[in-house]
Amino acid sequence: MYIIAVTGYKGGVGKTISSIHIARFLSDYGKVLLIDSDPNRSVEKWVKQGDSEPPFKVKNEKSAPAHIVGNDFLILDTPARPDSNELKEISQEANLTILPCIPDAISLDPMLQMFND
């Protein structure tokens, strides 16, 4: 299984929408589970607002373990500002870590801080 984590120290930079687009793209290539671990549950809310089910599964971090087996791709939409231990676990376990960032100083500074941590 290929694991992609979408994370960042700042909220509002596109983590959730990036996670959704990546999950949709990869659903053409295999079974995808998108884990919504953001406390806002934005992905779950997005699914409920839609007219149809997306071509991938969406679960929160509490219910996801029962659904992980059998997927080709696991996409993790993390909450903003994971602590340094969570960040290390995420980067060690994921095959790819994506750090969305709006190109402005306010957003760039927290992203660069992640590299130090």
C-alpha positions, 0 to 999 in steps of 0.5 A: 500500500502506498501512503501519502500524508498531506500535512502542514503547520498552518490551516487554510493552505489547501490540505483538505482539497489537495487530499480530495483531488489526490484521492480522486486521481488515484482512484483511477489506479486502485482502491483508495482510502482517504482518512480525515483526521482533521477535527473539522471533518471537512472531508466527511462534510464534503462527502455528505454535501455531494449528490453521489459517493466519491470513487474512494472511501472516506473515514475518520481516524477513529473508524479507519483502521477497520477499512485499511486492508485491501486498499492500494493507496492511503491518503491522510488529511492531517489536522493543522499543526501536528506536534513534532512526534506526530510529524516524525511518525507521519514522515517515517510511515508515509511514502510521500509527504505533501506540504501545501503552502500558499505563496505568502510569508505568513504561510511560508514561515510555518512550512519552513519551520516544519523542515526544522522540526 
